């Protein structure tokens, strides 16, 4: 019996040695097979829609196309470098960043909805054209879309149901039609539609949501800016409405009284009338451009900013005295020309801390009295006070003879 037990004990390790030798190559084969499955495009559901996108936008001629349509999954963890322009999380594409990459053609439908984890599309500065496929709104996690500086056409009604969206930039294209109601876009914070062919009025929902940065410049928008409930606190900090055909007066919510955090106001090149936006202290305003309109009311005495670097209200019909409280330690440009300002130049205009490139333009008004003593000598910055009614004699640097009869006196 003892010999049988000893023989059995001797047989056990021998058996395991045999099995170990058998399983080692088997495990290796299983690992290799798993890796092959992970990299086989046939086992990557995102491979096919990305291949369609690649072929439709001239992929072989992209500036950078490393990895695309190679014999690997786009989000394979077993390669040193993935497909150019893609970022992944847990094996799924989450970001497409292919700006300035020579993409040409139209965006095919059926691509973006099949990238179920997609959160960002950045295709700016390419040569893409045609309409944006409307099924893009079916990408339920999409938060950022940047299609700026291409040649897209068609309407933008498809943005209306993009509820998860927080940033949308469609500027620099040829989108046409009207801006849809965006009441459903409760998470949208940045809306940039500059430089398109959009027409019609601006919906109230563009202003009364949570958008903090709004760019609608260089379109063909018309009508007035809607007023908002007096109890509503605006969220817009950057308001760019330049170069449209907007009319009427500026509503009270576009002011530092209702919104102390507003930083940029650009209303230039429209047909606004009445008074300028109400700018009072305290505020964080850095840029105000209301030039090339028909504003025709006096600037109130409380018009003031301690942070503004640029104020342009030129080419209007503004009467009365020059505003006194616009000179601060940050100011780099004060452009008040081509209005109906009258009276003398306030003493505060002699307290300018000059920045490189600083400009003060008071030309083409009805200013009178002697030229202030702080301008007796040639100023160290760009100053234009021509075409006013200042008393003679003028300082030598601004004489009629030296300035070709500029009509300063």
C-alpha positions in Angstrom: 0.0 0.0 0.0 2.8 2.3 0.9 4.4 1.8 -2.5 1.1 2.6 -4.3 0.7 5.9 -2.3 4.3 6.9 -3.1 3.8 6.1 -6.8 0.6 8.2 -6.8 2.4 11.2 -5.2 5.1 10.9 -7.9 2.5 10.8 -10.7 0.7 14.0 -9.6 3.5 16.6 -10.3 4.3 14.8 -13.5 0.7 15.2 -14.6 0.7 18.9 -13.8 3.9 19.3 -15.7 2.3 17.8 -18.7 -0.8 20.0 -18.4 1.3 23.1 -17.8 3.1 22.4 -21.0 -0.2 21.9 -22.8 -2.0 25.1 -21.4 0.9 27.6 -21.8 0.7 27.7 -25.6 -3.2 27.5 -25.4 -3.3 30.5 -23.2 -1.0 32.3 -25.5 -3.2 31.5 -28.4 -6.2 32.8 -26.6 -4.5 36.1 -25.7 -3.4 36.6 -29.3 -6.9 35.7 -30.5 -8.4 38.3 -28.2 -5.9 41.0 -29.4 -6.8 40.1 -33.0 -10.5 40.5 -32.2 -9.9 43.8 -30.4 -8.1 45.2 -33.5 -10.2 43.6 -36.2 -12.3 46.4 -37.8 -15.1 44.0 -38.2 -15.5 44.0 -34.4 -15.5 47.8 -34.1 -19.0 49.3 -34.7 -17.4 52.8 -35.0 -15.1 51.8 -37.8 -17.7 51.8 -40.6 -19.2 55.3 -39.9 -15.8 56.8 -39.6 -14.7 55.2 -42.8 -17.8 56.7 -44.5 -16.8 60.1 -43.1 -13.2 59.7 -44.2 -14.1 58.9 -47.8 -16.7 61.6 -48.0 -14.4 64.4 -46.9 -11.3 63.5 -49.0 -9.5 61.6 -46.3 -6.5 60.5 -48.5 -5.7 64.2 -49.1 -6.1 65.3 -45.5 -3.1 67.2 -44.0 -2.9 64.6 -41.3 -4.6 61.2 -41.6 -2.3 58.8 -39.7 -4.1 55.6 -38.6 -7.3 56.2 -40.6 -8.7 53.0 -42.2 -5.7 51.0 -41.0 -6.2 47.4 -39.8 -6.9 48.5 -36.3 -9.9 49.8 -34.4 -9.9 53.6 -33.9 -9.9 53.3 -30.2 -7.7 50.2 -29.8 -5.6 50.2 -26.6 -3.0 48.0 -28.2 -1.4 50.5 -30.6 1.1 53.2 -29.7 -0.7 55.9 -31.7 -4.4 56.1 -32.6 -6.2 57.7 -35.5 -5.3 61.3 -36.0 -7.9 63.7 -34.6 -9.7 61.2 -32.5 -9.9 61.0 -28.7 -11.4 58.0 -27.0 -12.7 56.9 -23.6 -13.4 53.3 -22.6 -13.0 52.2 -26.2 -15.4 54.7 -27.8 -14.7 57.9 -29.8 -15.6 61.0 -27.7 -13.8 63.8 -29.6 -13.3 64.5 -33.3 -10.8 67.4 -33.8 -9.9 67.9 -37.4 -9.7 71.6 -37.8 -7.4 73.0 -40.5 -6.9 69.6 -42.0 -8.0 70.1 -45.6 -11.3 68.3 -45.3 -13.3 68.8 -48.6 -16.8 67.7 -49.5 -20.1 67.3 -47.7 -20.8 65.7 -44.4 -22.7 62.3 -44.9 -25.7 61.4 -42.9 -25.6 58.3 -40.7 -22.1 59.0 -39.3 -22.4 61.0 -36.1 -25.5 59.2 -34.7 -23.5 56.0 -34.8 -20.8 57.4 -32.6 -22.8 57.0 -29.4 -20.2 58.5 -27.0 -19.3 61.5 -29.1 -19.1 64.8 -27.1 -17.2 67.2 -29.4 -17.0 67.8 -33.1 -14.4 70.3 -34.2 -14.1 70.7 -38.0 -13.3 74.4 -38.3 -11.2 76.0 -41.1 -11.7 73.4 -43.8 -13.5 73.4 -47.2 -16.6 71.5 -46.2 -19.8 72.5 -48.0 -23.5 71.6 -48.4 -26.1 71.3 -45.6 -25.3 69.8 -42.2 -27.0 66.4 -41.9 -30.0 66.9 -39.6 -29.4 63.6 -37.9 -26.5 65.2 -36.1 -29.1 66.3 -33.5 -29.5 62.6 -32.5 -26.1 62.5 -30.9 -27.4 62.6 -27.4 -24.1 63.4 -25.6 -22.9 66.0 -28.0 -21.9 69.2 -26.1 -19.6 71.1 -28.5 -19.9 71.7 -32.2 -17.5 73.9 -34.1 -18.0 74.0 -37.9 -16.8 77.6 -38.4 -15.0 78.9 -41.4 -16.2 76.4 -44.0 -18.8 76.8 -46.8 -21.8 75.1 -45.3 -25.2 76.1 -46.7 -28.8 75.6 -45.9 -30.8 76.4 -42.8 -30.0 75.9 -39.2 -33.4 74.6 -37.9 -31.6 71.4 -36.8 -30.0 73.2 -33.9 -33.4 73.7 -32.1 -33.5 70.2 -30.5 -29.8 70.0 -29.5 -30.7 69.9 -25.8 -27.3 68.8 -24.5 -25.4 71.4 -26.5 -23.3 73.9 -24.5 -21.1 75.5 -27.3 -22.1 76.0 -31.0 -20.0 77.8 -33.5 -21.2 78.0 -37.1 -19.6 81.3 -38.0 -17.9 82.0 -41.3 -20.2 79.9 -43.5 -23.2 80.5 -45.8 -26.0 79.4 -43.7 -29.3 81.1 -44.6 -32.9 81.3 -43.3 -34.0 82.4 -39.8 -32.7 81.6 -36.4 -35.0 79.1 -34.8 -36.4 79.2 -31.3 -33.8 77.7 -29.0 -35.9 77.4 -25.8 -35.0 73.7 -25.6 -31.3 74.4 -25.5 -31.2 75.0 -21.7 -27.5 74.2 -21.5 -26.3 76.4 -24.3 -23.7 79.0 -23.1 -21.9 80.0 -26.3 -23.8 80.7 -29.6 -21.7 82.0 -32.5 -23.4 82.5 -35.8 -21.3 85.4 -37.2 -20.7 86.0 -40.9 -23.5 84.0 -42.5 -26.6 84.9 -44.5 -29.2 84.7 -41.8 -32.3 86.8 -42.0 -35.4 87.7 -40.0 -35.7 88.8 -36.4 -33.8 87.5 -33.4 -36.0 85.2 -31.2 -36.4 86.1 -27.6 -35.1 82.7 -26.6 -31.7 83.7 -27.8 -31.5 86.3 -25.1 -33.5 85.0 -22.1 -31.7 81.7 -21.6 -28.3 81.0 -20.2 -26.2 82.1 -23.2 -23.3 84.1 -22.0 -21.5 84.6 -25.3 -23.6 85.6 -28.3 -22.2 86.4 -31.8 -24.6 87.3 -34.6 -22.6 89.8 -36.5 -22.3 90.2 -40.3 -25.7 88.7 -41.2 -28.9 90.2 -42.6 -30.9 90.3 -39.4 -33.6 92.9 -39.0 -36.2 94.1 -36.5 -35.6 95.2 -32.9 -33.9 93.6 -30.0 -36.6 92.3 -27.8 -37.0 93.6 -24.3 -37.0 91.2 -21.3 -38.9 91.0 -18.1 -37.5 93.6 -15.7 -36.9 90.9 -13.1 -34.8 88.8 -15.4 -31.1 89.0 -14.9 -29.3 88.7 -18.2 -26.5 86.2 -18.5 -24.9 87.6 -21.7 -21.4 88.9 -21.1 -20.3 89.1 -24.8 -22.8 90.6 -27.2 -21.8 90.9 -30.8 -24.5 92.2 -33.2 -22.3 94.2 -35.6 -23.2 94.8 -39.2 -26.9 93.8 -39.5 -30.0 95.8 -40.2 -31.3 96.0 -36.6 -33.5 99.0 -35.7 -35.2 100.6 -32.8 -33.9 101.6 -29.4 -31.6 99.6 -27.1 -33.6 97.7 -24.4 -32.7 98.4 -20.8 -31.3 94.9 -20.2 -28.3 95.8 -22.4 -26.7 97.8 -19.7 -24.3 97.6 -16.8 -27.2 98.5 -14.5 -29.0 95.2 -15.3 -25.8 93.2 -16.0 -22.6 94.3 -14.2 -20.7 91.4 -15.7 -21.1 92.4 -19.3 -17.7 92.7 -20.9 -18.2 93.3 -24.7 -21.0 95.2 -26.4 -20.8 95.6 -30.2 -23.8 97.2 -31.8 -22.0 98.9 -34.6 -23.2 99.3 -38.2 -26.9 98.9 -37.6 -29.8 101.4 -37.6 -30.3 101.9 -33.9 -31.8 105.1 -32.6 -32.4 106.8 -29.2 -29.9 106.5 -26.4 -26.7 104.5 -26.0 -26.6 101.6 -23.6 -26.8 102.6 -20.0 -23.2 102.4 -18.7 -22.8 103.1 -15.0 -20.4 102.1 -12.3 -19.7 99.5 -11.1 -19.1 97.5 -14.2 -16.6 95.2 -15.9 -17.1 96.6 -19.4 -14.0 96.4 -21.6 -15.3 97.1 -25.1 -18.2 99.2 -26.4 -18.7 99.8 -30.1 -22.0 101.6 -31.0 -20.6 103.3 -34.1 -22.3 103.8 -37.4 -25.9 104.0 -36.1 -28.3 106.8 -35.6 -28.2 107.3 -31.8 -29.4 110.8 -31.2 -29.7 111.4 -27.5 -27.1 113.1 -25.2 -24.7 110.9 -23.3 -25.8 111.2 -19.6 -23.3 112.5 -17.0 -23.2 109.1 -15.2 -21.9 107.3 -18.4 -18.7 105.9 -17.0 -16.3 102.9 -17.0 -13.2 102.2 -15.0 -12.2 99.1 -17.0 -13.0 99.9 -20.7 -10.1 99.7 -23.1 -12.0 100.8 -26.2 -15.1 103.0 -26.7 -16.3 103.8 -30.2 -19.5 105.8 -30.6 -18.5 107.6 -33.8 -20.7 108.2 -36.8 -24.0 108.9 -35.0 -26.0 112.0 -34.2 -25.2 112.4 -30.6 -25.6 116.0 -29.3 -24.5 117.7 -26.1 -21.3 117.7 -24.2 -18.5 115.1 -24.3 -18.8 112.4 -21.6 -16.4 113.3 -18.8 -15.8 109.9 -17.2 -14.5 107.7 -20.0 -10.8 108.3 -19.4 -9.2 105.5 -17.2 -5.9 103.8 -16.7 -6.7 101.1 -19.2 -8.2 103.0 -22.1 -6.5 102.6 -25.5 -9.1 104.1 -27.8 -11.8 106.8 -27.6 -13.5 107.4 -30.9 -16.2 110.0 -30.8 -16.0 111.5 -34.3 -18.8 112.4 -36.7 -21.4 113.4 -34.1 -22.9 116.7 -32.9 -20.9 117.0 -29.6 -20.6 120.7 -28.6 -19.0 122.7 -25.8 -15.5 122.5 -24.5 -13.2 119.5 -24.0 -13.4 118.2 -20.4 -10.2 118.5 -18.3 -10.3 114.7 -17.7 -9.1 114.2 -21.3 -5.8 115.6 -20.3 -5.2 112.7 -17.8 -4.6 110.0 -20.4 -2.0 107.4 -19.6 -0.7 106.7 -23.1 -0.6 103.1 -24.3 1.2 102.1 -27.6 -1.2 102.8 -30.4 -3.6 104.9 -28.3 -6.0 107.0 -30.4 -8.4 109.9 -29.5 -10.6 111.0 -32.3 -13.0 114.0 -31.6 -13.1 115.2 -35.2 -16.2 116.3 -37.1 -18.1 117.7 -34.2 -19.1 121.1 -33.0 -16.6 121.5 -30.2 -15.7 125.1 -29.3 -13.6 127.3 -27.0 -9.8 127.3 -26.8 -7.9 124.1 -27.5 -7.1 122.8 -24.0 -3.6 123.7 -22.6 -2.7 120.0 -22.3 -2.6 119.9 -26.1 -0.4 123.0 -26.4 2.5 120.7 -27.5 2.4 117.8 -29.9 0.7 114.9 -28.1 2.6 111.6 -28.0 -0.5 109.7 -29.3 -2.8 109.8 -32.3 -5.1 112.8 -31.8 -7.6 114.1 -34.3 -9.6 117.2 -33.3 -10.1 118.5 -36.8 -13.4 119.9 -38.2 -14.6 121.5 -35.0 -15.1 125.2 -34.0 -12.2 125.7 -31.7 -11.0 129.3 -31.1 -8.0 130.6 -32.9 -5.1 130.8 -32.7 -4.5 127.0 -32.7 -1.4 125.2 -31.4 1.2 125.1 -34.1 1.0 121.3 -34.5 -2.7 121.6 -35.5 -2.8 124.8 -37.5 -5.0 125.2 -40.6 -1.9 125.7 -42.7 -0.1 122.6 -41.4 -3.2 120.5 -41.7 -4.3 121.6 -45.2 -7.2 123.8 -44.0 -8.9 121.2 -41.8 -11.5 123.5 -40.4 -10.6 123.3 -36.8 -11.4 126.9 -36.1 
